[in-house]
Amino acid sequence: MDENRLPDDEPIYVISVAARLVCMHPQTLRYYDRIGLMKPSRTSGRTRLYSRSDVDRLRKISRLTDDLGVNLAGVDVILNMTQRIQELQDELERTREQAEAEIARLRRRLRELLGHDEEPETVINVRVREIKPGVEEDAS
């Protein structure tokens, strides 16, 4: 990360600046905060501070409501589902990386056991239809 750039979740904009960035009235941002659609950070004096990711979220809300005609309840569902999908994709990527690391570890172990220095040929080559239950290979 660039040392001069703040993280996207760093609260840096007061409500008037955030509202101007997304072409909304500050009262709209207060309303979104009140109904739980937005959760800006607060200073010790209770001043709302918005981050770049908050501003991006406000832009998504605006696009959904203004361009697509989605009501605020629908926006909340869409944003929550989008976040959940991202979490699941991140989890899937971590699992894939762990599986690849385990495969590499098992291949190294197999080379040790077989006494080979080179990468072994494919250890198991199974077609999908061979492992699906109820799907039999033709004996012809």
N, CA, C and O of each residue as an XYZ file, in Angstrom:
560
protein
N       0.843     -1.177      0.000
C       0.000      0.000      0.000
C       0.882      1.231      0.000
O       1.916      1.256      0.667
N       0.486      2.246     -0.737
C       1.191      3.512     -0.782
C       1.160      4.139      0.608
O       0.093      4.259      1.211
N       2.316      4.536      1.116
C       2.386      5.086      2.469
C       1.609      6.384      2.606
O       1.169      6.714      3.708
N       1.425      7.130      1.524
C       0.722      8.404      1.583
C      -0.787      8.255      1.438
O      -1.518      9.231      1.609
N      -1.258      7.081      1.134
C      -2.692      6.851      0.920
C      -3.313      6.216      2.157
O      -2.787      5.249      2.709
N      -4.440      6.777      2.581
C      -5.157      6.226      3.730
C      -5.962      5.012      3.299
O      -6.357      4.909      2.138
N      -6.209      4.093      4.225
C      -7.063      2.946      3.891
C      -8.471      3.418      3.510
O      -8.915      4.484      3.934
N      -9.165      2.607      2.704
C     -10.504      2.980      2.246
C     -11.513      3.085      3.375
O     -12.531      3.762      3.228
N     -11.254      2.432      4.494
C     -12.204      2.494      5.604
C     -11.830      3.547      6.654
O     -12.433      3.592      7.727
N     -10.851      4.383      6.353
C     -10.445      5.460      7.259
C     -11.474      6.591      7.192
O     -11.689      7.148      6.115
N     -12.122      6.948      8.321
C     -13.119      8.024      8.302
C     -12.449      9.388      8.122
O     -11.660      9.817      8.964
N     -12.773     10.063      7.013
C     -12.085     11.331      6.718
C     -13.016     12.467      6.284
O     -12.608     13.628      6.307
N     -14.256     12.160      5.889
C     -15.150     13.197      5.369
C     -16.251     13.524      6.374
O     -16.911     12.625      6.895
N     -16.447     14.825      6.645
C     -17.613     15.234      7.429
C     -18.840     15.103      6.540
O     -18.712     14.965      5.324
N     -20.012     15.145      7.128
C     -21.240     14.848      6.410
C     -21.459     15.773      5.216
O     -21.942     15.321      4.179
N     -21.117     17.055      5.335
C     -21.348     17.980      4.220
C     -20.480     17.617      3.015
O     -20.928     17.714      1.872
N     -19.254     17.204      3.267
C     -18.357     16.819      2.170
C     -18.820     15.499      1.552
O     -18.866     15.367      0.329
N     -19.157     14.539      2.385
C     -19.640     13.248      1.871
C     -20.900     13.453      1.041
O     -21.037     12.867     -0.032
N     -21.822     14.281      1.530
C     -23.058     14.544      0.794
C     -22.758     15.185     -0.558
O     -23.376     14.830     -1.562
N     -21.829     16.111     -0.591
C     -21.463     16.764     -1.847
C     -20.821     15.779     -2.817
O     -21.062     15.846     -4.022
N     -20.008     14.868     -2.298
C     -19.343     13.880     -3.151
C     -20.336     12.959     -3.851
O     -20.071     12.502     -4.963
N     -21.470     12.681     -3.221
C     -22.449     11.758     -3.791
C     -23.708     12.467     -4.294
O     -24.690     11.822     -4.661
N     -23.668     13.792     -4.305
C     -24.793     14.609     -4.786
C     -26.091     14.296     -4.033
O     -27.145     14.112     -4.641
N     -25.996     14.239     -2.714
C     -27.158     14.024     -1.853
C     -27.213     15.153     -0.835
O     -26.226     15.853     -0.611
N     -28.358     15.318     -0.235
C     -28.519     16.290      0.841
C     -28.005     15.664      2.137
O     -28.218     14.473      2.363
N     -27.337     16.433      2.985
C     -26.860     15.878      4.256
C     -27.977     15.226      5.084
O     -27.733     14.263      5.810
N     -29.197     15.755      4.969
C     -30.315     15.176      5.712
C     -30.596     13.737      5.250
O     -31.016     12.895      6.044
N     -30.362     13.469      3.974
C     -30.535     12.113      3.454
C     -29.536     11.171      4.108
O     -29.880     10.045      4.467
N     -28.306     11.629      4.261
C     -27.287     10.813      4.920
C     -27.645     10.580      6.392
O     -27.428      9.489      6.918
N     -28.187     11.594      7.047
C     -28.637     11.426      8.435
C     -29.756     10.382      8.506
O     -29.780      9.545      9.409
N     -30.675     10.443      7.549
C     -31.778      9.490      7.512
C     -31.256      8.069      7.308
O     -31.691      7.141      7.990
N     -30.328      7.901      6.376
C     -29.741      6.574      6.140
C     -29.067      6.047      7.408
O     -29.126      4.852      7.695
N     -28.435      6.932      8.154
C     -27.811      6.551      9.418
C     -28.899      6.144     10.420
O     -28.753      5.134     11.108
N     -29.959      6.900     10.505
C     -31.037      6.636     11.455
C     -31.715      5.285     11.194
O     -32.064      4.575     12.138
N     -31.904      4.927      9.916
C     -32.574      3.652      9.602
C     -31.595      2.476      9.509
O     -32.013      1.341      9.283
N     -30.304      2.741      9.681
C     -29.314      1.667      9.710
C     -28.735      1.284      8.361
O     -28.013      0.291      8.262
N     -29.034      2.047      7.324
C     -28.491      1.746      6.001
C     -27.015      2.130      5.912
O     -26.248      1.526      5.163
N     -26.635      3.134      6.682
C     -25.238      3.585      6.764
C     -24.837      3.595      8.227
O     -25.661      3.844      9.107
N     -23.573      3.326      8.477
C     -23.054      3.378      9.843
C     -21.733      4.153      9.834
O     -20.664      3.557      9.959
N     -21.805      5.480      9.686
C     -20.560      6.246      9.672
C     -19.894      6.231     11.050
O     -20.544      6.007     12.070
N     -18.601      6.472     11.050
C     -17.875      6.585     12.315
C     -18.295      7.881     12.993
O     -18.866      8.771     12.362
N     -18.009      7.974     14.266
C     -18.339      9.176     15.028
C     -17.105      9.634     15.796
O     -16.313      8.830     16.288
N     -16.973     10.942     15.879
C     -15.923     11.506     16.724
C     -16.415     11.475     18.164
O     -17.562     11.111     18.422
N     -15.568     11.848     19.088
C     -15.991     11.898     20.490
C     -17.112     12.917     20.689
O     -17.904     12.795     21.623
N     -17.180     13.917     19.817
C     -18.247     14.912     19.866
C     -19.483     14.501     19.083
O     -20.382     15.316     18.878
N     -19.542     13.236     18.639
C     -20.670     12.644     17.906
C     -20.814     13.157     16.467
O     -21.873     12.990     15.863
N     -19.793     13.763     15.923
C     -19.809     14.201     14.531
C     -19.624     12.985     13.632
O     -18.735     12.165     13.861
N     -20.463     12.874     12.614
C     -20.357     11.755     11.677
C     -19.149     11.969     10.770
O     -18.918     13.067     10.264
N     -18.382     10.893     10.578
C     -17.261     10.907      9.640
C     -17.416      9.739      8.688
O     -17.662      8.609      9.110
N     -17.271     10.018      7.399
C     -17.456      9.018      6.351
C     -16.114      8.675      5.710
O     -15.259      9.541      5.523
N     -15.949      7.418      5.383
C     -14.733      6.939      4.710
C     -14.985      6.846      3.212
O     -16.102      7.061      2.742
N     -13.924      6.521      2.467
C     -14.086      6.308      1.019
C     -15.033      5.142      0.748
O     -15.835      5.197     -0.184
N     -14.944      4.091      1.556
C     -15.857      2.961      1.343
C     -17.296      3.351      1.686
O     -18.229      2.845      1.062
N     -17.496      4.237      2.661
C     -18.838      4.756      2.957
C     -19.380      5.534      1.758
O     -20.547      5.397      1.391
N     -18.527      6.343      1.163
C     -18.932      7.132     -0.008
C     -19.279      6.189     -1.164
O     -20.253      6.427     -1.879
N     -18.503      5.133     -1.353
C     -18.817      4.147     -2.392
C     -20.173      3.497     -2.122
O     -20.964      3.295     -3.043
N     -20.437      3.172     -0.863
C     -21.717      2.572     -0.492
C     -22.860      3.549     -0.773
O     -23.915      3.147     -1.264
N     -22.653      4.825     -0.463
C     -23.678      5.837     -0.761
C     -23.941      5.934     -2.266
O     -25.081      6.111     -2.696
N     -22.885      5.818     -3.047
C     -23.061      5.839     -4.514
C     -23.869      4.628     -4.988
O     -24.705      4.746     -5.883
N     -23.617      3.475     -4.389
C     -24.394      2.275     -4.737
C     -25.860      2.466     -4.365
O     -26.758      2.111     -5.130
N     -26.090      3.030     -3.184
C     -27.467      3.288     -2.754
C     -28.156      4.222     -3.735
O     -29.298      3.991     -4.132
N     -27.460      5.265     -4.118
C     -28.018      6.230     -5.067
C     -28.325      5.573     -6.406
O     -29.380      5.811     -6.993
N     -27.406      4.751     -6.884
C     -27.605      4.068     -8.167
C     -28.808      3.122     -8.088
O     -29.611      3.055     -9.019
N     -28.927      2.398     -6.983
C     -30.038      1.463     -6.833
C     -31.380      2.192     -6.732
O     -32.364      1.773     -7.339
N     -31.415      3.271     -5.972
C     -32.694      3.972     -5.782
C     -33.049      4.843     -6.980
O     -34.176      4.792     -7.472
N     -32.103      5.635     -7.450
C     -32.394      6.592     -8.531
C     -32.460      5.933     -9.904
O     -33.394      6.181    -10.667
N     -31.478      5.099    -10.222
C     -31.405      4.519    -11.564
C     -32.273      3.272    -11.730
O     -32.840      3.037    -12.798
N     -32.371      2.476    -10.664
C     -33.080      1.204    -10.780
C     -34.427      1.187    -10.063
O     -35.192      0.233    -10.208
N     -34.723      2.221     -9.298
C     -36.020      2.328     -8.641
C     -36.220      1.382     -7.469
O     -37.356      1.073     -7.110
N     -35.141      0.923     -6.875
C     -35.236      0.005     -5.737
C     -35.568      0.804     -4.481
O     -34.989      1.866     -4.250
N     -36.504      0.297     -3.660
C     -36.814      0.990     -2.411
C     -35.722      0.700     -1.385
O     -34.877     -0.168     -1.602
N     -35.740      1.430     -0.265
C     -34.647      1.322      0.703
C     -34.572     -0.051      1.366
O     -33.482     -0.507      1.712
N     -35.708     -0.713      1.548
C     -35.681     -2.076      2.092
C     -34.972     -3.013      1.108
O     -34.182     -3.866      1.512
N     -35.260     -2.847     -0.173
C     -34.594     -3.646     -1.196
C     -33.113     -3.340     -1.268
O     -32.296     -4.241     -1.456
N     -32.760     -2.058     -1.116
C     -31.351     -1.659     -1.122
C     -30.617     -2.359      0.013
O     -29.511     -2.868     -0.172
N     -31.238     -2.380      1.190
C     -30.619     -3.024      2.346
C     -30.369     -4.508      2.063
O     -29.291     -5.023      2.361
N     -31.347     -5.184      1.498
C     -31.205     -6.608      1.166
C     -30.093     -6.797      0.136
O     -29.241     -7.671      0.298
N     -30.096     -5.995     -0.905
C     -29.088     -6.116     -1.968
C     -27.689     -5.888     -1.417
O     -26.774     -6.652     -1.725
N     -27.508     -4.850     -0.609
C     -26.182     -4.554     -0.067
C     -25.717     -5.653      0.889
O     -24.544     -6.025      0.883
N     -26.635     -6.172      1.712
C     -26.264     -7.266      2.624
C     -25.909     -8.529      1.853
O     -24.951     -9.218      2.203
N     -26.669     -8.840      0.808
C     -26.370    -10.027      0.004
C     -25.052     -9.861     -0.741
O     -24.278    -10.811     -0.859
N     -24.798     -8.669     -1.238
C     -23.539     -8.395     -1.935
C     -22.357     -8.595     -0.990
O     -21.345     -9.189     -1.362
N     -22.499     -8.092      0.241
C     -21.437     -8.266      1.233
C     -21.241     -9.743      1.558
O     -20.105    -10.204      1.666
N     -22.325    -10.484      1.714
C     -22.233    -11.911      2.040
C     -21.579    -12.696      0.904
O     -20.775    -13.596      1.143
N     -21.933    -12.346     -0.333
C     -21.313    -12.997     -1.491
C     -19.815    -12.753     -1.493
O     -19.037    -13.668     -1.761
N     -19.400    -11.520     -1.194
C     -17.975    -11.195     -1.157
C     -17.268    -12.000     -0.059
O     -16.167    -12.509     -0.265
N     -17.913    -12.108      1.102
C     -17.336    -12.901      2.189
C     -17.173    -14.357      1.774
O     -16.146    -14.973      2.060
N     -18.179    -14.913      1.102
C     -18.111    -16.308      0.655
C     -17.031    -16.490     -0.412
O     -16.330    -17.502     -0.414
N     -16.892    -15.519     -1.319
C     -15.839    -15.607     -2.330
C     -14.460    -15.558     -1.681
O     -13.551    -16.282     -2.086
N     -14.306    -14.697     -0.667
C     -13.028    -14.627      0.052
C     -12.730    -15.947      0.755
O     -11.599    -16.433      0.734
N     -13.768    -16.525      1.382
C     -13.604    -17.808      2.064
C     -13.248    -18.912      1.071
O     -12.391    -19.749      1.351
N     -13.903    -18.912     -0.082
C     -13.606    -19.900     -1.120
C     -12.168    -19.764     -1.599
O     -11.489    -20.769     -1.808
N     -11.701    -18.545     -1.776
C     -10.323    -18.318     -2.219
C      -9.335    -18.833     -1.172
O      -8.336    -19.461     -1.524
N      -9.602    -18.574      0.106
C      -8.728    -19.085      1.174
C      -8.717    -20.610      1.174
O      -7.662    -21.224      1.332
N      -9.875    -21.218      0.999
C      -9.967    -22.677      0.968
C      -9.207    -23.240     -0.227
O      -8.513    -24.250     -0.107
N      -9.338    -22.582     -1.388
C      -8.613    -23.018     -2.585
C      -7.099    -22.957     -2.350
O      -6.369    -23.877     -2.720
N      -6.640    -21.872     -1.735
C      -5.209    -21.732     -1.460
C      -4.727    -22.817     -0.493
O      -3.636    -23.364     -0.658
N      -5.547    -23.121      0.515
C      -5.189    -24.182      1.459
C      -5.138    -25.535      0.753
O      -4.240    -26.338      1.008
N      -6.100    -25.788     -0.130
C      -6.125    -27.048     -0.867
C      -4.904    -27.173     -1.770
O      -4.299    -28.243     -1.848
N      -4.538    -26.098     -2.448
C      -3.351    -26.129     -3.311
C      -2.085    -26.378     -2.492
O      -1.198    -27.112     -2.928
N      -2.001    -25.770     -1.311
C      -0.843    -25.990     -0.450
C      -0.798    -27.442      0.017
O       0.277    -28.038      0.081
N      -1.945    -28.009      0.339
C      -2.003    -29.411      0.766
C      -1.634    -30.341     -0.381
O      -0.923    -31.324     -0.174
N      -2.105    -30.045     -1.578
C      -1.749    -30.852     -2.758
C      -0.239    -30.814     -2.985
O       0.381    -31.843     -3.255
N       0.340    -29.633     -2.876
C       1.790    -29.509     -3.059
C       2.532    -30.310     -1.989
O       3.527    -30.972     -2.285
N       2.048    -30.249     -0.745
C       2.668    -31.001      0.340
C       2.574    -32.502      0.078
O       3.543    -33.233      0.283
N       1.411    -32.958     -0.374
C       1.231    -34.388     -0.653
C       2.084    -34.842     -1.833
O       2.595    -35.962     -1.828
N       2.244    -33.994     -2.836
C       3.109    -34.354     -3.970
C       4.554    -34.483     -3.530
O       5.261    -35.391     -3.966
N       5.001    -33.569     -2.660
C       6.372    -33.668     -2.137
C       6.546    -34.965     -1.358
O       7.551    -35.662     -1.496
N       5.555    -35.272     -0.546
C       5.620    -36.499      0.258
C       5.626    -37.730     -0.636
O       6.347    -38.691     -0.367
N       4.827    -37.707     -1.699
C       4.782    -38.819     -2.638
C       6.135    -39.005     -3.318
O       6.601    -40.132     -3.487
N       6.764    -37.896     -3.706
C       8.100    -37.982     -4.311
C       9.088    -38.600     -3.327
O       9.927    -39.416     -3.712
N       8.986    -38.208     -2.052
C       9.872    -38.778     -1.037
C       9.660    -40.289     -0.917
O      10.620    -41.058     -0.870
N       8.403    -40.697     -0.869
C       8.081    -42.111     -0.689
C       8.477    -42.942     -1.900
O       8.910    -44.085     -1.750
N       8.336    -42.386     -3.091
C       8.667    -43.112     -4.309
C      10.148    -42.988     -4.659
O      10.651    -43.698     -5.531
N      10.833    -42.089     -3.979
C      12.254    -41.897     -4.250
C      12.514    -41.176     -5.546
O      13.572    -41.360     -6.149
N      11.577    -40.357     -5.995
C      11.740    -39.606     -7.240
C      12.131    -38.175     -6.916
O      11.661    -37.582     -5.945
N      13.000    -37.641     -7.754
C      13.350    -36.238     -7.593
C      12.460    -35.349     -8.443
O      12.241    -34.181     -8.124
N      11.947    -35.918     -9.537
C      11.123    -35.108    -10.438
C       9.660    -35.184    -10.030
O       9.259    -36.057     -9.261
N       8.875    -34.261    -10.554
C       7.430    -34.213    -10.300
C       6.785    -35.467    -10.865
O       7.015    -35.789    -12.031
N       5.976    -36.197    -10.078
C       5.338    -37.407    -10.600
C       4.289    -37.064    -11.643
O       3.758    -35.954    -11.687
N       4.010    -38.056    -12.480
C       2.912    -37.907    -13.428
C       1.627    -37.728    -12.636
O       1.629    -37.804    -11.408
N       0.546    -37.493    -13.334
C      -0.737    -37.352    -12.657
C      -0.965    -38.565    -11.772
O      -0.862    -39.703    -12.230
N      -1.273    -38.323    -10.514
C      -1.442    -39.403     -9.568
C      -2.786    -40.083     -9.780
O      -2.868    -41.310     -9.834
N      -3.821    -39.292     -9.899
C      -5.166    -39.829    -10.111
C      -5.779    -39.058    -11.261
O      -5.792    -37.828    -11.260
N      -6.288    -39.789    -12.243
C      -6.951    -39.152    -13.366
C      -8.322    -39.795    -13.496
O      -8.467    -40.843    -14.127
N      -9.324    -39.169    -12.900
C     -10.667    -39.714    -12.874
C     -11.593    -38.751    -13.587
O     -11.616    -37.558    -13.282
N     -12.354    -39.268    -14.534
C     -13.342    -38.438    -15.208
C     -14.546    -38.264    -14.303
O     -14.838    -39.134    -13.482
N     -15.239    -37.159    -14.443
C     -16.373    -36.843    -13.577
C     -17.414    -37.938    -13.585
O     -17.928    -38.295    -12.525
N     -17.744    -38.486    -14.745
C     -18.802    -39.493    -14.802
C     -18.423    -40.764    -14.051
O     -19.301    -41.543    -13.681
N     -17.128    -40.986    -13.821
C     -16.696    -42.167    -13.090
C     -16.949    -42.047    -11.599
O     -16.997    -43.058    -10.899
N     -17.111    -40.831    -11.102
C     -17.294    -40.679     -9.666
C     -18.712    -40.266     -9.291
O     -19.045    -40.235     -8.107
N     -19.547    -39.952    -10.266
C     -20.925    -39.601     -9.962
C     -21.698    -40.860     -9.632
O     -21.622    -41.842    -10.370
N     -22.446    -40.851     -8.530
C     -23.222    -42.048     -8.185
C     -24.312    -42.286     -9.224
O     -24.963    -41.352     -9.692
N     -24.495    -43.549     -9.571
C     -25.560    -43.917    -10.497
C     -25.186    -43.798    -11.954
O     -25.973    -44.199    -12.810
N     -24.025    -43.267    -12.277
C     -23.598    -43.156    -13.676
C     -22.561    -44.226    -13.926
O     -21.461    -44.182    -13.375
N     -22.911    -45.174    -14.748
C     -22.022    -46.313    -15.009
C     -21.301    -46.114    -16.327
O     -21.865    -45.553    -17.266
N     -20.083    -46.559    -16.406
C     -19.281    -46.525    -17.629
C     -19.715    -47.718    -18.491
O     -19.950    -48.811    -17.977
N     -19.816    -47.497    -19.789
C     -20.136    -48.602    -20.696
C     -19.039    -49.654    -20.633
O     -17.853    -49.323    -20.644
N     -19.432    -50.912    -20.567
C     -18.456    -52.011    -20.501
C     -17.995    -52.432    -21.899
O     -17.170    -53.337    -22.027
N     -18.513    -51.793    -22.941
C     -18.168    -52.206    -24.303
C     -16.810    -51.725    -24.743
O     -16.392    -52.001    -25.867
